[in-house]
Amino acid sequence: MTAEPRKDKGTMTFTDGHNREVTRRINFTLDIRDFRGMAGFPWLVIAANSHLSLGDLWRLLQIEARENPECERPRSWIQRHRWMFQPPDKVNPPGAPSNRDGLDNRAVAIMLENPKLSAARLQFLLKDEGIKRSREWVRKRRRG
């Protein structure tokens, strides 16, 4: 199969199952406005506007969602998916660092000392010790 990239239109030539050579015209451009209201529209917005920041993409989809509610996407969705439409050398700023307050090891040690407590009780015990952690964080990291 051959194709001519970076042109508005190209051709694709291949041999079909009957051993005949087949040629098809390929369109490499599209107008994303033709896809408003469809499930893939947010993907196309991100692909066509890879130069925009995460916040700008989110605002653009919020504006579109006024007329097409199915276009609304949270910032986290955009952040998880926009990498597909960026050059390989593009580096986006990292998210929140893990162990931001540096108290994870202390929290795990306290949890190991209290293996019979529930995740909810461990959460309150950690809070009393000045370590703010969610019940889900406790549940994932308990070793008892």
Secondary structure, DSSP 8 states (H G I E B T S, - for coil): -B--TTSSEEEEEEE-TTS-EEEEEEE----GGGGTTSTTHHHHHHHHTTTS-HHHHHHHHHHHHTT-GGG---HHHHHHHGGGGS-TT--------TTTTS-HHHHHHHHHH-TTS-HHHHHHHHHHTT----HHHHHHH---
